[in-house]
Amino acid sequence: MSGAALGIELVVVFFLALFLLHRYGDFRKQQRMVLFGTLLAWYLCFLIVFILPLDVSTTIYKQCKIDHEDHASSSTASPQPSNHTATNTSATPTRRTLTQCYKPWSYIPDGIMPVFWRVVYWTSQCLTWLLLPFMQSYARSGGFSITGKIKTALIENAIYYGTYLLIFGSLLICVAVHPEWQLSWYGLQTIGITAANTWGLFLLVLLLGYGLVEIPRSYWNASRHGHLLIKTYFKASKLMTEKADAEENLEDVMEEVRKVSESIKYNHPLRKYIDTILRKCPVDYQEKMGRNMDDYEDFDDKQNTYPSEKSLVKLHKQVIYAVQRHNRTRVQWQILLQQAIHLEDVAKNETSSTHQFVHSFPSSEPAGWFSRYVYTPPVEWYWECLLKRWFYRLLSVVLTLFSVAVVWSECTFFSTRPVLSLFAVFIQLAERDYNYLYIEMACFITIFFLCTCVYSTVFRIRVFNYYYLASHHQTDAYSLQFSGMLFCRLTPPLCLNFLGLIHMDSAISHQQKEQTAYTSIMGSMRVLSFIANGFYIYYPMLIVILCIATYFR
């Protein structure tokens, strides 16, 4: 099984990223470069989440072998081991009983993981700090040619890249003039990784503090049908206002396009740009404008004022945004209406004495085998009107306990004697019996919960209707790439924080333990010890204040 688990997860994670991209993006309409960049960013981030538990189990196995070698060498040197202290200060008392080391089923041979993490990490960092910002500007550009879009993207990112150079130059000068720091390529790598992880941890704690409270509360509120129906009505009224605003904005932009289209005739040099803009308009508007065209009118015979190419680029950009926003709000409105109708049906069927779930608007499509034989009307009634609310309440309680465990561990993970972090306690208990399957499942569930809290907050972010992830293929290219940037910046510090929670990051726990391959590529934090011993330890405690603020908001 050596390496087989790694290969299987590589394939599974790829299809998971592809499925999510298909759900939020549009393969038919969006540019291939945008889809590829987003898919690669999501794929690399999800790989870190899924592969890290395998790295942890492999590291525990290596630590077991090291403990046996140390014990064998100490036993050879002295026949009385009771007069000597174990060389590994991190080993638990049960480790000294020398339980036989069993190779994990997902063991990854030496030399593979360091190379794998190095490729994944540096590729994701190049994407998030260099390529994706450029691709964002390229995708939202209103230019009519590849050259024009590239030029616009370079101009928009000039300040962005200049800021990087300024920060890097400042750090370079600080390292060069500090007497205790050595200026080396390894040190520069560590400084860059530390700076990226510090930025990510700063944002990570803010998002995590919101998600740890909001996710359990959302499931609890979902169990209250009356509350959920009232909330849906409120969201519908709010979305109706947004939908009307999007329609009005589209009308204004289409009116501008109509005027420009009527002023620039078929034989004008700028007519090809107008045709490009018209192809981005809805079909009904295209037909309307086509009927008003007089292709036989020559523009040279009239003294008209024609728009410049720069103004057409701006108009093109406005058309793309207006059409996308209109389509998104229209689809969201239909989905929200279906949710409201379903909740109203649940409220009506709760008082039904027949225990048969009746829909107000039955589907016109023929029922599948699942609806005919498994999810029948009686089963649907018991689930929707009785069992679902209790399931959500139970799930909310479990998630609340998980959130409390995360908050407690974030505030106490720096304490190794005694071990106060609950996740470190669970992993160390499993280490005693080398239960690798339990270790990997515990690591995966914990990381998955942390990622759910963080990523769900990212998916709910909405800033002036400019960045918003909408399902049913309604997410624009700029929002897709922005989400890829955030994932690449949040996932590495999130996983590094998790390793700190289970005491497998020696830079924070200060234990002489075998490091995971993931930790080894992050470099020694001794280059910037004030961050390792200060910010990384004490800043996550802020999550308590954020959780309290979110709860009482």
C-alpha positions as CSV (number, residue, x, y, z in Angstrom):
1,M,0.0,0.0,0.0
2,S,3.1,2.3,0.0
3,G,2.0,5.4,-1.9
4,A,-1.3,3.9,-3.0
5,A,-3.3,6.1,-0.5
6,L,-1.5,9.2,-1.7
7,G,-2.3,8.3,-5.4
8,I,-6.0,7.6,-4.6
9,E,-6.4,10.9,-2.7
10,L,-4.8,12.8,-5.5
11,V,-7.5,11.6,-7.9
12,V,-10.4,12.0,-5.4
13,V,-9.4,15.5,-4.5
14,F,-9.1,16.5,-8.2
15,F,-12.7,15.4,-8.9
16,L,-13.9,17.1,-5.7
17,A,-12.3,20.4,-6.9
18,L,-13.7,19.9,-10.4
19,F,-17.2,19.2,-9.0
20,L,-17.2,22.4,-6.9
21,L,-15.9,24.5,-9.8
22,H,-18.7,23.1,-12.0
23,R,-21.2,24.0,-9.3
24,Y,-20.1,27.6,-8.9
25,G,-18.5,28.4,-12.3
26,D,-19.7,28.1,-15.9
27,F,-17.6,25.8,-18.1
28,R,-19.4,26.9,-21.3
29,K,-19.1,30.7,-20.9
30,Q,-16.1,31.5,-18.8
31,Q,-12.5,31.7,-20.1
32,R,-10.4,28.6,-20.0
33,M,-7.6,30.5,-18.3
34,V,-9.9,31.5,-15.4
35,L,-11.3,28.0,-15.0
36,F,-7.8,26.4,-15.0
37,G,-6.4,29.0,-12.5
38,T,-9.3,28.5,-10.1
39,L,-9.3,24.7,-10.4
40,L,-5.5,24.6,-9.8
41,A,-5.8,26.9,-6.7
42,W,-8.7,24.9,-5.2
43,Y,-7.0,21.6,-6.0
44,L,-3.8,22.5,-4.3
45,C,-5.5,23.8,-1.2
46,F,-7.8,20.7,-0.9
47,L,-4.7,18.5,-1.3
48,I,-3.1,20.0,1.8
49,V,-6.2,19.3,3.8
50,F,-6.5,15.7,2.6
51,I,-2.9,14.7,2.6
52,L,-1.8,16.2,5.9
53,P,-3.3,13.4,8.0
54,L,-1.2,10.9,6.0
55,D,1.8,13.0,6.8
56,V,1.0,12.9,10.5
57,S,0.5,9.1,10.7
58,T,3.8,8.6,8.8
59,T,5.6,10.9,11.1
60,I,4.3,9.1,14.2
61,Y,5.6,5.8,12.7
62,K,9.0,7.4,12.2
63,Q,9.0,8.7,15.7
64,C,8.3,5.2,17.0
65,K,11.3,3.8,15.1
66,I,13.5,6.6,16.4
67,D,12.4,5.8,20.0
68,H,13.2,2.2,19.5
69,E,16.7,3.0,18.1
70,D,17.4,5.4,21.0
71,H,16.2,2.8,23.6
72,A,18.4,0.1,21.9
73,S,21.4,2.4,21.9
74,S,20.9,3.4,25.6
75,S,20.4,-0.2,26.6
76,T,23.6,-1.2,24.9
77,A,25.5,1.6,26.7
78,S,24.1,0.7,30.1
79,P,22.3,-2.4,31.5
80,Q,20.4,-0.2,34.0
81,P,18.1,2.1,32.0
82,S,16.4,3.3,35.2
83,N,19.5,5.4,36.0
84,H,19.2,7.2,32.7
85,T,16.8,9.7,31.2
86,A,15.1,9.1,27.9
87,T,16.7,11.2,25.1
88,N,13.4,12.1,23.6
89,T,11.8,14.6,26.0
90,S,8.5,14.5,24.0
91,A,8.0,10.8,24.5
92,T,5.1,9.8,26.7
93,P,5.7,7.2,29.5
94,T,3.8,4.6,27.6
95,R,6.2,5.0,24.7
96,R,9.1,3.7,26.9
97,T,7.3,0.3,27.1
98,L,8.5,-0.2,23.6
99,T,5.3,-1.2,21.9
100,Q,6.1,-2.7,18.6
101,C,6.0,-0.2,15.7
102,Y,3.4,-1.1,13.1
103,K,3.7,0.5,9.7
104,P,0.5,2.5,8.8
105,W,-1.6,1.3,6.0
106,S,-1.1,4.7,4.3
107,Y,2.6,4.9,4.8
108,I,4.4,7.1,2.4
109,P,8.0,6.2,1.6
110,D,10.8,8.6,2.6
111,G,11.6,11.4,0.2
112,I,8.2,11.7,-1.4
113,M,6.4,14.0,1.1
114,P,9.0,16.8,1.3
115,V,9.1,17.1,-2.5
116,F,5.3,16.9,-2.7
117,W,4.8,19.6,-0.1
118,R,7.4,21.8,-1.7
119,V,5.7,21.6,-5.1
120,V,2.2,22.1,-3.6
121,Y,3.1,25.0,-1.3
122,W,5.3,27.1,-3.7
123,T,2.9,26.5,-6.6
124,S,-0.1,27.7,-4.5
125,Q,1.9,30.7,-3.3
126,C,2.9,31.7,-6.8
127,L,-0.7,31.5,-7.8
128,T,-2.1,33.6,-4.9
129,W,0.5,36.3,-4.9
130,L,1.5,36.6,-8.5
131,L,-0.6,34.9,-11.1
132,L,-4.2,35.1,-9.8
133,P,-4.1,38.9,-9.2
134,F,-3.0,39.3,-12.7
135,M,-5.6,36.9,-14.0
136,Q,-8.3,38.7,-12.0
137,S,-7.5,42.0,-13.7
138,Y,-7.3,40.3,-17.1
139,A,-10.8,38.6,-16.6
140,R,-12.6,41.8,-15.5
141,S,-10.9,43.9,-18.2
142,G,-13.2,45.4,-20.8
143,G,-10.4,45.3,-23.5
144,F,-11.2,43.9,-26.9
145,S,-7.9,42.2,-27.5
146,I,-5.5,40.0,-25.6
147,T,-2.8,42.8,-25.7
148,G,-5.2,45.4,-24.4
149,K,-6.3,43.1,-21.5
150,I,-2.7,42.3,-20.6
151,K,-1.8,46.0,-20.6
152,T,-4.8,46.8,-18.3
153,A,-3.9,44.0,-16.0
154,L,-0.2,45.1,-15.7
155,I,-1.2,48.7,-15.0
156,E,-3.8,47.7,-12.3
157,N,-1.2,45.4,-10.6
158,A,1.7,47.8,-10.8
159,I,1.0,49.1,-7.3
160,Y,0.2,45.6,-6.1
161,Y,3.6,44.2,-7.2
162,G,5.4,47.3,-6.1
163,T,4.1,46.9,-2.6
164,Y,5.6,43.3,-2.6
165,L,8.9,44.6,-3.7
166,L,8.9,47.3,-1.0
167,I,8.0,44.9,1.8
168,F,10.6,42.3,0.6
169,G,13.2,45.0,0.3
170,S,12.5,46.2,3.8
171,L,12.8,42.7,5.2
172,L,16.0,42.1,3.3
173,I,17.5,45.3,4.8
174,C,16.4,44.3,8.3
175,V,18.0,40.8,8.0
176,A,21.2,42.3,6.5
177,V,21.8,44.8,9.2
178,H,20.7,42.6,12.2
179,P,23.9,41.1,13.8
180,E,22.3,37.9,14.9
181,W,20.5,37.0,11.6
182,Q,22.4,35.4,8.8
183,L,21.5,36.4,5.3
184,S,21.1,33.1,3.3
185,W,18.7,31.7,0.8
186,Y,17.2,29.4,3.4
187,G,16.7,32.4,5.7
188,L,15.1,34.4,3.0
189,Q,12.7,31.5,2.2
190,T,11.8,31.3,5.9
191,I,11.1,35.0,6.1
192,G,8.8,34.8,3.0
193,I,6.9,31.8,4.3
194,T,6.6,33.5,7.8
195,A,5.3,36.7,6.3
196,A,2.7,34.8,4.2
197,N,1.6,32.6,7.1
198,T,1.4,35.6,9.4
199,W,-0.9,37.4,7.0
200,G,-3.0,34.2,6.6
201,L,-3.2,33.6,10.3
202,F,-4.4,37.2,10.9
203,L,-7.3,36.7,8.5
204,L,-7.8,33.1,9.5
205,V,-8.6,33.9,13.2
206,L,-11.1,36.6,12.1
207,L,-13.0,34.1,9.8
208,L,-12.7,31.2,12.2
209,G,-14.1,33.3,15.1
210,Y,-17.2,33.9,13.0
211,G,-17.6,30.4,11.7
212,L,-17.2,28.6,15.0
213,V,-20.3,30.4,16.3
214,E,-22.4,30.8,13.1
215,I,-22.3,27.3,11.8
216,P,-23.7,25.6,14.9
217,R,-26.2,28.4,15.3
218,S,-27.3,28.1,11.6
219,Y,-28.2,24.4,12.1
220,W,-30.1,25.2,15.3
221,N,-32.1,27.9,13.6
222,A,-32.7,25.5,10.7
223,S,-34.5,23.2,13.1
224,R,-37.0,26.0,13.9
225,H,-39.3,26.0,10.9
226,G,-41.2,29.2,11.9
227,H,-38.0,31.1,12.4
228,L,-36.5,29.8,9.1
229,L,-39.7,30.7,7.2
230,I,-39.6,34.3,8.6
231,K,-35.9,34.6,7.7
232,T,-36.6,33.3,4.2
233,Y,-39.3,36.0,3.8
234,F,-36.8,38.6,4.9
235,K,-34.2,37.4,2.5
236,A,-36.8,37.3,-0.3
237,S,-37.7,40.9,0.2
238,K,-34.1,41.9,0.3
239,L,-33.3,39.9,-2.8
240,M,-36.3,41.4,-4.6
241,T,-34.9,44.9,-4.0
242,E,-31.5,43.7,-5.3
243,K,-33.1,42.0,-8.3
244,A,-35.0,45.2,-9.2
245,D,-31.8,47.2,-8.8
246,A,-30.0,44.8,-11.1
247,E,-32.8,45.0,-13.7
248,E,-32.7,48.8,-13.6
249,N,-29.0,48.9,-13.9
250,L,-29.1,46.5,-16.9
251,E,-31.7,48.7,-18.6
252,D,-29.5,51.8,-18.2
253,V,-26.5,50.0,-19.6
254,M,-28.5,48.5,-22.5
255,E,-29.8,52.0,-23.3
256,E,-26.3,53.3,-23.5
257,V,-25.3,50.4,-25.7
258,R,-28.3,51.1,-28.0
259,K,-27.3,54.8,-28.4
260,V,-23.7,53.9,-29.2
261,S,-24.8,51.1,-31.6
262,E,-27.1,53.5,-33.5
263,S,-24.4,56.1,-33.7
264,I,-21.7,53.8,-35.0
265,K,-22.8,52.1,-38.3
266,Y,-21.6,48.9,-40.0
267,N,-18.7,50.6,-41.9
268,H,-17.2,52.4,-39.0
269,P,-13.7,51.2,-37.8
270,L,-15.1,50.9,-34.2
271,R,-18.1,48.8,-35.4
272,K,-16.2,45.5,-34.6
273,Y,-16.0,46.6,-30.9
274,I,-19.7,47.3,-30.9
275,D,-20.4,43.8,-32.3
276,T,-18.3,42.3,-29.5
277,I,-20.3,44.3,-26.9
278,L,-23.6,43.2,-28.4
279,R,-22.7,39.6,-28.2
280,K,-22.4,40.0,-24.4
281,C,-25.9,41.4,-24.2
282,P,-29.0,39.3,-23.5
283,V,-30.7,37.8,-26.6
284,D,-33.8,39.9,-26.4
285,Y,-31.8,43.1,-26.3
286,Q,-29.8,42.0,-29.2
287,E,-32.9,41.5,-31.3
288,K,-34.3,44.8,-30.2
289,M,-31.2,46.7,-31.2
290,G,-30.9,44.7,-34.5
291,R,-34.4,45.9,-35.6
292,N,-33.4,49.5,-35.1
293,M,-30.2,49.3,-37.2
294,D,-30.0,51.0,-40.5
295,D,-27.0,49.4,-42.1
296,Y,-27.2,51.5,-45.3
297,E,-26.5,54.8,-43.5
298,D,-22.9,55.9,-44.1
299,F,-21.2,57.4,-41.1
300,D,-19.0,59.6,-43.3
301,D,-22.0,61.7,-44.5
302,K,-22.9,62.9,-41.0
303,Q,-21.0,65.0,-38.6
304,N,-21.6,62.9,-35.5
305,T,-19.5,62.7,-32.3
306,Y,-18.3,59.2,-31.9
307,P,-17.2,57.5,-28.7
308,S,-13.5,56.7,-28.3
309,E,-12.1,53.2,-27.9
310,K,-11.4,53.9,-24.3
311,S,-15.0,54.7,-23.6
312,L,-16.1,51.5,-25.4
313,V,-13.7,49.5,-23.2
314,K,-15.4,51.0,-20.1
315,L,-18.8,50.3,-21.6
316,H,-17.8,46.7,-22.4
317,K,-16.8,46.2,-18.8
318,Q,-20.1,47.6,-17.5
319,V,-22.1,45.3,-19.8
320,I,-20.2,42.2,-18.5
321,Y,-20.9,43.1,-14.9
322,A,-24.5,44.2,-15.4
323,V,-25.5,41.0,-17.4
324,Q,-23.8,38.7,-14.9
325,R,-25.4,40.4,-11.9
326,H,-28.8,40.3,-13.5
327,N,-28.5,36.6,-14.3
328,R,-27.2,35.8,-10.8
329,T,-30.1,37.6,-9.0
330,R,-32.7,36.0,-11.3
331,V,-31.4,32.5,-10.5
332,Q,-31.1,33.3,-6.8
333,W,-34.7,34.6,-6.8
334,Q,-36.0,31.4,-8.3
335,I,-34.1,29.2,-5.8
336,L,-35.3,31.3,-2.9
337,L,-38.9,31.1,-4.1
338,Q,-38.6,27.3,-4.2
339,Q,-37.2,27.3,-0.6
340,A,-40.0,29.5,0.6
341,I,-42.7,27.4,-1.0
342,H,-41.1,24.2,0.5
343,L,-41.1,25.7,4.0
344,E,-44.7,26.8,3.6
345,D,-45.5,23.2,2.6
346,V,-43.7,21.9,5.7
347,A,-45.7,24.3,7.9
348,K,-49.0,23.1,6.3
349,N,-48.2,19.4,6.5
350,E,-47.1,19.5,10.2
351,T,-50.8,19.5,11.2
352,S,-51.7,16.7,8.7
353,S,-53.4,13.7,10.2
354,T,-52.7,11.4,7.3
355,H,-48.9,11.7,7.7
356,Q,-48.6,12.1,3.9
357,F,-46.4,15.0,2.6
358,V,-48.4,17.0,0.0
359,H,-46.6,19.5,-2.2
360,S,-48.5,22.7,-3.2
361,F,-46.8,22.6,-6.7
362,P,-46.0,19.0,-7.6
363,S,-43.1,18.6,-9.9
364,S,-44.0,18.1,-13.6
365,E,-41.2,15.7,-14.1
366,P,-41.9,12.0,-13.5
367,A,-40.8,10.6,-10.1
368,G,-37.6,8.6,-10.0
369,W,-37.1,5.2,-8.4
370,F,-35.8,6.9,-5.2
371,S,-39.1,8.8,-4.8
372,R,-41.3,5.9,-5.7
373,Y,-39.7,3.2,-3.4
374,V,-37.6,5.0,-0.8
375,Y,-38.5,8.6,-0.2
376,T,-42.2,8.1,-0.4
377,P,-44.7,10.7,0.9
378,P,-45.0,9.1,4.4
379,V,-41.2,8.9,4.7
380,E,-40.9,12.5,3.5
381,W,-43.5,13.6,6.1
382,Y,-41.7,12.0,9.0
383,W,-38.4,13.4,7.8
384,E,-39.5,17.0,7.1
385,C,-42.0,17.4,9.8
386,L,-40.5,15.3,12.7
387,L,-37.0,13.9,12.3
388,K,-35.2,16.7,10.5
389,R,-35.5,19.3,13.2
390,W,-34.2,16.9,15.9
391,F,-31.3,15.8,13.6
392,Y,-30.4,19.5,13.1
393,R,-30.5,20.1,16.8
394,L,-28.3,17.1,17.6
395,L,-25.9,18.2,14.9
396,S,-25.9,21.7,16.3
397,V,-25.0,20.5,19.8
398,V,-22.2,18.3,18.4
399,L,-20.8,21.2,16.4
400,T,-21.1,23.5,19.4
401,L,-19.0,21.0,21.5
402,F,-16.5,20.9,18.6
403,S,-16.3,24.7,18.6
404,V,-15.7,24.9,22.3
405,A,-12.9,22.3,22.0
406,V,-11.3,24.4,19.2
407,V,-11.5,27.6,21.2
408,W,-10.1,25.9,24.3
409,S,-7.3,24.3,22.3
410,E,-6.4,27.6,20.6
411,C,-6.0,29.2,24.0
412,T,-3.9,26.4,25.5
413,F,-2.0,24.6,22.8
414,F,1.3,26.3,23.8
415,S,1.2,24.3,27.1
416,T,3.0,20.9,26.7
417,R,3.3,20.1,30.4
418,P,0.6,19.5,31.2
419,V,-1.0,18.9,27.8
420,L,-4.1,21.1,27.8
421,S,-5.0,21.1,24.1
422,L,-7.9,18.6,23.7
423,F,-6.8,17.6,20.2
424,A,-3.2,16.9,21.3
425,V,-4.6,14.7,24.1
426,F,-6.7,12.7,21.6
427,I,-3.8,12.2,19.2
428,Q,-1.4,11.2,22.0
429,L,-3.9,8.7,23.3
430,A,-4.1,7.1,19.8
431,E,-0.3,7.2,19.6
432,R,0.0,4.8,22.5
433,D,-1.6,2.0,20.5
434,Y,-0.5,3.3,17.1
435,N,-4.0,3.3,15.9
436,Y,-3.2,5.1,12.6
437,L,-6.7,4.9,11.2
438,Y,-8.1,6.7,14.2
439,I,-5.3,9.3,14.0
440,E,-5.9,10.0,10.4
441,M,-9.7,10.2,10.9
442,A,-9.3,12.5,13.9
443,C,-6.9,14.7,12.0
444,F,-9.1,14.8,8.9
445,I,-12.3,15.6,10.8
446,T,-10.6,18.3,12.8
447,I,-9.1,19.9,9.7
448,F,-12.3,19.5,7.8
449,F,-14.3,21.3,10.6
450,L,-11.8,24.1,10.7
451,C,-11.9,24.5,7.0
452,T,-15.7,24.4,7.0
453,C,-15.8,27.2,9.5
454,V,-13.3,29.3,7.5
455,Y,-14.3,28.5,3.9
456,S,-18.1,28.8,4.6
457,T,-17.4,32.3,5.9
458,V,-15.4,33.0,2.7
459,F,-18.3,31.8,0.6
460,R,-20.7,34.1,2.5
461,I,-18.6,37.2,2.2
462,R,-20.3,39.8,0.1
463,V,-18.7,43.2,-0.4
464,F,-20.8,45.7,-2.3
465,N,-22.1,43.0,-4.7
466,Y,-18.6,42.9,-6.2
467,Y,-17.4,39.6,-4.7
468,Y,-19.9,36.9,-4.2
469,L,-19.9,33.1,-4.7
470,A,-23.2,31.9,-6.1
471,S,-24.0,28.3,-6.9
472,H,-25.8,27.1,-10.0
473,H,-23.0,28.4,-12.3
474,Q,-23.7,32.1,-11.4
475,T,-20.2,33.1,-10.0
476,D,-18.3,35.5,-12.1
477,A,-14.7,35.0,-13.0
478,Y,-13.4,37.7,-10.7
479,S,-15.1,36.1,-7.6
480,L,-13.9,32.6,-8.6
481,Q,-10.3,33.8,-8.7
482,F,-10.6,35.8,-5.6
483,S,-11.8,32.7,-3.7
484,G,-8.8,30.8,-5.1
485,M,-6.5,33.5,-3.8
486,L,-8.1,33.4,-0.3
487,F,-7.9,29.6,-0.2
488,C,-4.2,29.6,-1.1
489,R,-3.5,32.2,1.6
490,L,-5.6,30.6,4.3
491,T,-5.0,26.9,4.0
492,P,-1.2,26.7,4.8
493,P,-1.5,28.7,8.0
494,L,-4.7,26.8,8.9
495,C,-2.9,23.5,8.7
496,L,0.2,24.8,10.5
497,N,-2.1,26.0,13.2
498,F,-3.7,22.5,13.4
499,L,-0.2,21.0,13.8
500,G,0.3,23.4,16.7
501,L,-2.9,22.2,18.3
502,I,-1.8,18.6,18.3
503,H,1.8,19.5,19.3
504,M,3.5,18.4,16.1
505,D,5.0,21.8,15.3
506,S,8.3,21.9,17.2
507,A,8.7,25.7,16.5
508,I,5.8,26.4,18.8
509,S,5.8,23.4,21.2
510,H,9.6,23.4,21.6
511,Q,9.7,19.6,21.8
512,Q,12.4,17.4,20.4
513,K,10.1,15.4,18.1
514,E,10.3,14.2,14.6
515,Q,8.7,16.9,12.4
516,T,6.2,16.3,9.8
517,A,7.3,16.8,6.2
518,Y,4.9,19.7,6.0
519,T,6.5,21.5,9.0
520,S,10.0,20.9,7.6
521,I,9.3,22.9,4.4
522,M,8.1,25.9,6.5
523,G,11.6,26.4,7.8
524,S,12.9,27.1,11.3
525,M,11.2,30.0,12.9
526,R,14.3,30.8,14.9
527,V,15.1,33.2,12.1
528,L,12.1,35.3,13.3
529,S,11.7,34.0,16.8
530,F,9.6,37.0,18.0
531,I,6.8,35.7,15.6
532,A,7.1,32.0,16.5
533,N,7.2,32.8,20.3
534,G,4.8,35.7,20.3
535,F,2.3,36.2,17.4
536,Y,1.7,32.5,16.5
537,I,1.0,31.7,20.2
538,Y,-0.9,34.6,21.6
539,Y,-2.8,36.0,18.6
540,P,-5.1,32.9,18.2
541,M,-6.4,33.7,21.7
542,L,-8.2,36.6,20.1
543,I,-10.7,34.0,18.8
544,V,-12.4,34.1,22.2
545,I,-13.4,37.7,21.8
546,L,-14.5,37.2,18.2
547,C,-16.7,34.3,19.1
548,I,-18.3,36.3,21.9
549,A,-18.9,39.2,19.6
550,T,-20.4,36.9,16.9
551,Y,-22.7,35.3,19.4
552,F,-24.1,38.6,20.7
553,R,-24.3,40.4,17.4
